[in-house]
């Protein structure tokens, strides 16, 4: 639900307006009939599932020469300068 309040009402009713936002309502603050700001509830993070080690076993692969020195052609110059 959206509730529109004047800036003067915000100053006097802030705790109540924040309670409404906490319940999921949007509050639009206006001054002289013009919208100024919108107060939205913050989405609470979803409960994270616990991680289980080893679920990806066998799905990844790494070359045997992964940690070997890169060839000179990769660097674009000769090593001996």
Secondary structure, DSSP 4 states (H G I P E B T S, - for coil): -EEEEEHHHHHHHHHHHHHHHHTT-EEEEEETTEEEEEE-PPPPPPPPPPP-TTTTTTS----TTTTSPPPHHHHTS-S--
